[in-house]
Amino acid sequence: MPWADAGAPTLAGDGDASAPGSFGIVGFGRMAQALLLPLISDGVIAPAAVRAAVASEASARQLAEAHGLVVSTNPVAAWGCSTVLLAVKPQQLEAVAAAARPPGDLPEHPGPLGETPLERPLLLSVLAGVRLERLEALFPGWVCVRAVPNTPCLVRSGLTGLAWGQGVDPRRREWVRGLFARVGEVMELPEGQLDAFLALTSSGPAFVALVAEALADGAVAAGLPRLQAQHLAHRTLAGTAALLHERELHPGQLKDMVSSPGGTTIAGLRELERAGLRSALIEAVLAAAARSRELA
């Protein structure tokens, strides 16, 4: 689908200087949607300000119709924006960088913070494992930020780790923090800690989902109907997480609160220790962190 000519970007919020003037998205998958759609629904950015690029015509048509946005397989317009969210697969990075617009070819309208066309455009990368050093080498002339958001951002309960590239001034840092804060909690970390952050927060939901599935399977084996078992497993995990967080409990404290001498819980915990659940989860996080480092 060819790019539509929407004219000058339309700002939401009566031209508030903090609202994005142009927002490009290269790779408009689930995570990019999770980050963008709250900005639109909250009135921070108007749909007309967005230029998104995806790989297939079918995806472009579907996303354009579903969200009322300009979506294309041609990334030229997306790369012409003053802010670009880069959300492709890490393996696609080299090809995407080769297709990016030259850094000197800046738009003639203000960016998210009202920048003039002389200021360097802002690149927000959510690519797993891709270091700032590599981003800055592939996208010279851009100010780069590395972000590690997780899947619960889809329901605004996410965690995002941020590491700053060279030249990200305090004003832009504040704007980027505000963007990701709309979908959850934001933490600023040294880039060297982002692999561990990713392993826990981005891979962690899959590990927790596996635990939820196994708990439900156990309940089915013990006699509960499947749908009821799944619902109860999900609610048990959600309630446990809320209790740990709101009471600021150490996990061991909660374990001891539930475990009565000679009772059902300690019998189950004995089996988990015998099976090596604790060690398996530790190794899973370490393996995910190691793989993140390999992707660099």
C-alpha positions as CSV (number, residue, x, y, z in Angstrom):
1,M,0.0,0.0,0.0
2,P,1.5,3.4,-0.9
3,W,2.1,6.0,1.7
4,A,-0.9,8.3,2.1
5,D,-0.2,12.0,2.1
6,A,-1.6,13.1,5.4
7,G,-0.1,16.6,5.2
8,A,1.6,18.1,8.2
9,P,1.4,16.0,11.4
10,T,-1.5,16.7,13.6
11,L,-0.7,17.2,17.3
12,A,-3.0,16.1,20.0
13,G,-3.5,18.3,23.1
14,D,-3.7,21.7,21.4
15,G,-0.1,21.7,20.3
16,D,1.4,20.8,23.7
17,A,5.2,21.0,23.2
18,S,5.6,17.6,24.9
19,A,3.4,15.8,22.3
20,P,5.2,14.1,19.4
21,G,5.0,16.1,16.2
22,S,6.0,13.1,14.1
23,F,6.3,9.5,15.2
24,G,7.8,6.8,12.9
25,I,7.6,3.1,13.6
26,V,9.7,0.6,11.8
27,G,8.3,-2.9,12.7
28,F,4.7,-2.5,13.9
29,G,4.3,-5.7,15.8
30,R,2.7,-6.4,19.2
31,M,5.2,-4.6,21.3
32,A,5.2,-1.5,19.1
33,Q,1.4,-1.4,19.2
34,A,1.5,-1.8,23.0
35,L,3.7,1.3,23.2
36,L,1.9,3.4,20.6
37,L,-1.8,2.7,21.2
38,P,-1.8,4.1,24.8
39,L,-0.3,7.3,23.5
40,I,-3.1,7.6,21.0
41,S,-5.9,6.6,23.4
42,D,-4.5,9.1,26.0
43,G,-4.6,11.9,23.5
44,V,-0.8,12.4,23.6
45,I,-0.4,11.8,19.8
46,A,-2.9,12.0,17.0
47,P,-3.1,9.1,14.5
48,A,-2.3,11.4,11.7
49,A,1.1,12.0,13.2
50,V,2.2,8.4,12.9
51,R,4.0,6.7,10.0
52,A,4.5,3.0,10.4
53,A,6.4,0.5,8.2
54,V,5.9,-3.3,8.2
55,A,7.3,-6.1,6.0
56,S,4.1,-7.4,4.3
57,E,1.3,-5.7,2.4
58,A,-1.3,-7.9,4.2
59,S,-0.1,-6.7,7.6
60,A,0.0,-3.1,6.4
61,R,-3.6,-3.3,5.2
62,Q,-4.8,-5.0,8.4
63,L,-3.0,-2.6,10.8
64,A,-4.1,0.5,8.9
65,E,-7.8,-0.6,9.0
66,A,-7.6,-1.7,12.6
67,H,-6.0,1.4,14.0
68,G,-6.7,4.2,11.5
69,L,-3.0,4.8,10.8
70,V,-0.8,5.3,7.8
71,V,1.0,1.9,7.5
72,S,3.1,0.9,4.6
73,T,5.8,-1.6,3.4
74,N,7.8,1.5,2.3
75,P,9.8,2.8,5.3
76,V,10.8,6.1,3.8
77,A,8.1,8.2,5.5
78,A,8.7,6.5,8.9
79,W,12.4,7.3,8.7
80,G,11.5,10.9,7.9
81,C,10.0,11.4,11.3
82,S,11.9,13.2,14.1
83,T,11.3,10.2,16.4
84,V,11.5,6.6,15.3
85,L,10.6,3.5,17.3
86,L,12.7,0.6,16.0
87,A,10.9,-2.7,16.7
88,V,12.1,-5.2,14.1
89,K,13.7,-8.5,14.8
90,P,17.4,-8.2,15.7
91,Q,18.3,-10.4,12.7
92,Q,16.7,-7.7,10.4
93,L,18.8,-4.8,11.8
94,E,21.4,-4.6,9.1
95,A,18.9,-4.6,6.3
96,V,16.7,-2.0,8.1
97,A,19.7,0.3,8.7
98,A,20.6,0.2,5.0
99,A,17.1,1.4,4.1
100,A,17.0,4.2,6.7
101,R,16.9,7.8,5.4
102,P,20.2,9.7,5.6
103,P,20.5,11.5,8.9
104,G,20.8,14.9,7.3
105,D,17.4,14.4,5.5
106,L,15.4,15.8,8.5
107,P,11.7,16.7,8.4
108,E,10.5,20.3,8.1
109,H,8.3,20.1,11.1
110,P,9.0,19.9,14.9
111,G,9.7,16.6,16.6
112,P,8.4,15.4,19.9
113,L,9.9,18.2,21.9
114,G,9.5,20.9,19.4
115,E,13.0,20.5,18.0
116,T,14.1,22.5,14.9
117,P,15.1,20.5,11.8
118,L,18.8,21.1,12.7
119,E,18.6,18.9,15.8
120,R,19.4,15.2,15.6
121,P,16.5,12.8,15.3
122,L,15.7,10.4,18.1
123,L,15.9,6.6,17.7
124,L,14.2,4.4,20.3
125,S,15.3,0.8,19.9
126,V,13.4,-2.1,21.6
127,L,15.6,-4.7,19.9
128,A,16.7,-7.5,22.2
129,G,20.4,-7.6,22.9
130,V,21.4,-4.9,20.4
131,R,23.9,-2.6,22.1
132,L,23.9,1.2,21.9
133,E,27.4,1.1,20.4
134,R,26.1,-0.9,17.4
135,L,23.0,1.3,17.0
136,E,25.1,4.5,17.0
137,A,27.4,2.9,14.4
138,L,24.5,1.8,12.1
139,F,22.6,5.1,12.5
140,P,25.1,7.9,12.6
141,G,23.5,11.3,13.1
142,W,20.7,9.8,15.4
143,V,20.4,10.1,19.1
144,C,19.9,6.6,20.3
145,V,18.0,5.1,23.3
146,R,17.9,1.4,24.1
147,A,14.7,0.3,25.7
148,V,13.8,-3.1,27.1
149,P,10.0,-3.3,27.6
150,N,8.2,-6.5,28.5
151,T,4.9,-8.1,27.3
152,P,2.7,-7.0,30.2
153,C,3.0,-3.5,28.7
154,L,0.0,-4.8,26.6
155,V,-2.1,-4.3,29.7
156,R,-0.2,-1.3,31.1
157,S,1.5,-3.4,33.8
158,G,4.9,-3.6,32.1
159,L,8.4,-3.0,33.1
160,T,10.8,-1.1,30.9
161,G,14.6,-0.7,31.3
162,L,16.2,2.3,29.6
163,A,19.9,3.0,28.7
164,W,20.9,6.3,27.2
165,G,23.1,6.8,24.2
166,Q,25.4,9.7,23.6
167,G,23.7,13.1,23.3
168,V,20.4,12.4,25.0
169,D,19.7,15.6,26.9
170,P,17.6,15.9,30.1
171,R,14.6,17.2,28.2
172,R,14.5,14.2,25.9
173,R,15.2,11.8,28.7
174,E,12.1,13.1,30.5
175,W,10.0,12.7,27.4
176,V,11.2,9.1,26.8
177,R,10.6,8.2,30.4
178,G,7.1,9.6,30.2
179,L,6.4,7.6,27.0
180,F,7.2,4.2,28.5
181,A,5.7,5.2,31.9
182,R,2.3,5.1,30.2
183,V,2.5,1.3,29.9
184,G,4.2,0.5,33.3
185,E,7.1,1.1,35.5
186,V,10.4,2.5,34.1
187,M,13.9,1.9,35.4
188,E,17.1,3.6,34.1
189,L,20.0,1.1,34.2
190,P,23.6,0.9,33.1
191,E,23.6,-0.8,29.7
192,G,25.6,-3.7,31.2
193,Q,22.7,-4.7,33.4
194,L,20.1,-4.8,30.6
195,D,20.8,-8.4,29.6
196,A,19.9,-9.5,33.2
197,F,16.9,-7.1,33.2
198,L,15.7,-8.6,29.9
199,A,16.2,-12.2,31.1
200,L,14.1,-11.6,34.2
201,T,11.4,-9.2,32.9
202,S,11.1,-10.0,29.2
203,S,11.7,-13.7,29.2
204,G,10.3,-14.1,32.7
205,P,6.6,-13.9,31.7
206,A,7.1,-17.0,29.5
207,F,8.6,-18.8,32.5
208,V,5.7,-17.7,34.7
209,A,3.2,-18.7,32.0
210,L,4.8,-22.2,32.0
211,V,4.3,-22.4,35.8
212,A,0.7,-21.3,35.4
213,E,0.1,-23.9,32.8
214,A,1.7,-26.6,34.9
215,L,-0.3,-25.6,38.0
216,A,-3.5,-25.8,36.0
217,D,-2.5,-29.2,34.7
218,G,-2.0,-30.4,38.2
219,A,-5.4,-29.1,39.3
220,V,-7.0,-30.9,36.3
221,A,-5.2,-34.1,37.4
222,A,-6.6,-33.6,40.9
223,G,-10.1,-33.3,39.5
224,L,-10.9,-29.7,38.5
225,P,-12.4,-28.8,35.1
226,R,-9.8,-27.3,32.7
227,L,-11.3,-23.8,32.4
228,Q,-11.8,-23.5,36.1
229,A,-8.3,-24.8,36.8
230,Q,-6.8,-22.2,34.4
231,H,-8.8,-19.4,35.9
232,L,-7.8,-20.4,39.4
233,A,-4.1,-20.7,38.5
234,H,-4.1,-17.2,36.9
235,R,-5.8,-15.7,39.9
236,T,-3.5,-17.4,42.3
237,L,-0.4,-16.0,40.5
238,A,-1.9,-12.5,40.3
239,G,-2.9,-12.5,43.9
240,T,0.4,-13.8,45.1
241,A,2.3,-11.2,43.0
242,A,0.1,-8.5,44.5
243,L,0.7,-9.7,48.0
244,L,4.4,-9.8,47.6
245,H,4.5,-6.4,46.0
246,E,2.1,-4.5,48.2
247,R,3.4,-5.9,51.5
248,E,7.0,-5.8,50.3
249,L,7.5,-9.4,51.5
250,H,10.5,-11.5,50.7
251,P,9.3,-14.6,48.8
252,G,10.6,-16.8,51.6
253,Q,8.3,-15.0,54.1
254,L,5.3,-15.7,52.0
255,K,6.3,-19.4,51.6
256,D,6.7,-19.7,55.4
257,M,3.3,-18.0,56.0
258,V,1.6,-20.6,53.8
259,S,3.5,-23.7,55.0
260,S,2.0,-25.4,58.1
261,P,3.9,-28.2,59.9
262,G,3.1,-31.5,58.3
263,G,0.6,-29.8,55.9
264,T,-0.3,-29.8,52.3
265,T,2.0,-27.0,51.2
266,I,5.2,-28.3,52.6
267,A,4.4,-31.7,51.0
268,G,4.2,-29.9,47.7
269,L,7.3,-27.8,48.3
270,R,9.2,-31.0,49.0
271,E,8.3,-32.3,45.6
272,L,9.3,-29.0,43.9
273,E,12.7,-29.1,45.6
274,R,13.2,-32.8,44.7
275,A,12.5,-31.9,41.0
276,G,14.9,-28.9,41.0
277,L,12.4,-26.2,40.2
278,R,14.4,-23.5,41.9
279,S,17.6,-24.4,40.1
280,A,15.7,-24.7,36.8
281,L,14.4,-21.2,37.0
282,I,17.8,-19.8,38.0
283,E,19.4,-21.5,35.0
284,A,16.5,-20.3,32.7
285,V,17.2,-16.7,33.6
286,L,21.0,-17.2,33.1
287,A,20.4,-18.8,29.7
288,A,18.2,-15.9,28.6
289,A,20.8,-13.4,29.7
290,A,23.5,-15.3,27.9
291,R,21.5,-15.4,24.7
292,S,20.8,-11.6,24.9
293,R,24.6,-11.0,25.1
294,E,25.0,-13.3,22.0
295,L,22.6,-11.2,20.0
296,A,24.9,-8.2,20.2
